[in-house]
Amino acid sequence: MPPAHAVAIFLAGVGAGTINTIVGSGSLITFPTLLLLGYAPIPANVSNNLGMVAGGLSGSFGYRRELAGHTAFLRRYAPISLVGSVIGAVLLLVLPASAFARIVPILIGLALLLVVFGPRLQAAARSHHVDGVQPSWHTWALGSGVFVAAVYGGYFGAAQGVLLMGILSVLSSEHLQRLNGFKNVLALVVNAVAAVTFMVAAWSRISWPVVLLVGLGAFLGGFLGARVGRRMPSAVLRVVIIAIGVAAIVKLLWFS
């Protein structure tokens, strides 16, 4: 691997770990970076998934204060994320690579829409809750939403955090910072389970130098996101994510 590529992958990991901890969708930095450096879509996705586990660990640890006293939520929904992520990872390995190459641009496009309209989703969500009282159907709806997000995350991890935040903010009355802590832990479960699945069933598709570089960068980025990333203007983050995501779509559609 050329030194310039190694530096680019590490820095992408730092950015992705930081953004994942704050808003999610950090893989829209690392995954397109790997594509632009010449990695095939499935090895890039698998290797990126393994590397991002480290960022999930540091980001979740950084939100431990918001999570204190709320482990009941995680005990209820973490198993749902586990099952969904296995299904998504198996779909990635079972479906042909050509299908993945066709589906990924659509998934990235949908993820970018979630990034663009994220503030509106959160604003609309606040109007759904009155004095913290939730309709009785929210529990099963939230479970269904977490499951769908986990399948999506196991198949293609980019922007699963944004998807989770949209679902959680609409169906939960908890404040946004606590929801972000929930999101970090649930996304970590998805990435970790998918990573184990890939190591068992797709060892030959893993690029371990990429895993190491993304992992080191994401681990550092997770701490940065938890400590200082909340002060960064969200508009700037969205512009960066959208620009890189569009570049990935162009790369997949016209240069693959």
Secondary structure, 3 states (H helix, E strand, C coil): CCHHHHHHHHHHHHHHHHHHHHCCCCHHHHHHHHHHCCCCHHHHHHHHHHHHHHHHHHHHHHCHHHHCCCHHHHHHHHHHHHHHHHHHHHHHHHCCHHHHHHHHHHHHHHHHHHHHHHHHHHHHHHCCCECCECCCCHHHHHHHHHHHHHHHHHHCCCCHHHHHHHHHHHHCCCCHHHHHHHHHHHHHHHHHHHHHHHHHHCHHHCCHHHHHHHHHHHHHHHHHHHHCHHHCCHHHHHHHHHHHHHHHHHHHHHCC
